[in-house]
Amino acid sequence: MQTAEHEHEHGHEGSLWPAVIGLAVLVLVAGLILILRNINFTLGVGLIAVFIITFGVFVTREVKSWPHVIEMFFARLRGTAIPSEP
């Protein structure tokens, strides 16, 4: 419970995209293996297409919010005390 409050205080934005992209990379690797080992070319191309579509959806939806996220990061960085060197 305390962890959830701690994340909320810092404006933590939960997003499923890192997990989705991670799974899509696994799909990409599986597709490449299928093609390179001559197991099933059509299925390999299909899996690679799934990765490309997933990445395309990610870019079209998330890039719009990047300026806001970068602005929040630098605002948080400015509010953080930097310890002095000994």
C-alpha positions in Angstrom: 0.0 0.0 0.0 2.8 2.4 0.8 4.5 1.6 -2.5 1.4 2.6 -4.4 1.2 5.9 -2.5 4.9 6.5 -3.2 4.5 6.0 -6.9 1.4 8.2 -7.0 3.2 11.0 -5.2 5.9 11.1 -8.0 3.4 11.2 -10.8 4.2 7.6 -11.9 2.3 6.9 -15.1 1.6 3.2 -15.5 1.7 2.2 -19.1 1.4 -1.2 -20.7 3.5 -0.3 -23.7 6.8 -1.5 -22.3 5.3 -5.0 -21.8 3.6 -4.9 -25.1 6.8 -3.9 -26.9 8.8 -6.6 -25.0 6.3 -9.3 -26.1 6.4 -7.9 -29.7 10.2 -8.2 -29.7 9.8 -11.9 -28.7 7.4 -12.3 -31.6 10.0 -10.6 -33.9 12.8 -12.9 -32.8 10.5 -15.9 -33.3 9.7 -14.8 -36.8 13.3 -14.2 -37.6 14.2 -17.7 -36.3 11.5 -19.3 -38.4 12.7 -17.5 -41.5 16.5 -18.0 -41.0 16.1 -21.7 -40.2 13.8 -22.3 -43.2 11.0 -23.7 -41.0 8.1 -21.6 -42.2 8.7 -18.5 -44.2 5.0 -17.4 -44.3 4.6 -17.6 -40.6 7.9 -15.8 -40.0 6.8 -12.9 -42.2 3.5 -12.8 -40.4 5.2 -12.6 -37.0 7.5 -9.8 -38.2 4.4 -8.0 -39.6 2.8 -8.3 -36.1 5.9 -6.6 -34.6 5.9 -3.8 -37.2 2.2 -3.1 -36.7 2.6 -3.1 -32.9 5.5 -0.7 -33.1 3.7 1.5 -35.5 0.7 1.7 -33.2 3.0 2.5 -30.3 4.7 5.3 -32.2 1.5 6.9 -33.4 -0.1 6.9 -30.0 2.8 7.6 -27.6 5.0 10.1 -29.5 2.4 12.8 -29.0 2.9 12.6 -25.3 6.7 12.6 -25.3 7.1 16.4 -25.0 4.9 16.4 -21.9 6.8 13.4 -20.4 10.2 15.1 -21.0 8.9 18.3 -19.5 7.8 16.4 -16.4 11.2 14.6 -16.2 13.1 17.9 -16.2 10.7 19.5 -13.7 11.3 16.6 -11.4 15.0 16.7 -12.0 15.1 20.4 -11.1 13.2 19.7 -7.9 15.7 17.0 -6.8 18.6 18.0 -4.5 22.0 17.1 -5.9 24.3 16.0 -3.1 27.6 17.9 -3.0 30.8 16.0 -3.6 33.1 15.4 -0.6 
